[in-house]
């Protein structure tokens, strides 16, 4: 009985460590967050726990479209089958409305404060907890949270 419990404990711990090791590297991700919102990201997870994301977000409907590019950095860790990301900084790199640069308008400046927080998935919180499922060593799926998508290792 004790051996069985030790084996289960070792397998559970090893699985989390293996998932964390599998996540280290650069990933191309694409996903959707509801109707009319698409997100493509380049995500880098470093072995020391640092993360860097470059995200391109497009939101639109028949009335118009907004495109934004956002850079984020922070720290990451695997907790069970969840990826925990704690963002220390995020900034809006560019903002377009129907193909026109609106970064320097009053609306653009206001959105430059709110869009990076929206990308964090939990609103104003700096921490995002997302369930992921490895399909293979080179691919995982985002299976919970606001964004559903697929990431492929570079």
Secondary structure, 3 states (H helix, E strand, C coil): CHHHHHHHHHHHHHHHHHHHHHHCEEEEEEEECCCCEEEEEEEEECCCCEEEEEEEEEEEECCEEEEEEEEEEEEEEEECCEEEEEEEEEEEEEEEECCEECCCCHHHHHHHHHHHHHHCCCCCCCEEEEEEEEEECCEEEECCCCCEEEEEEC
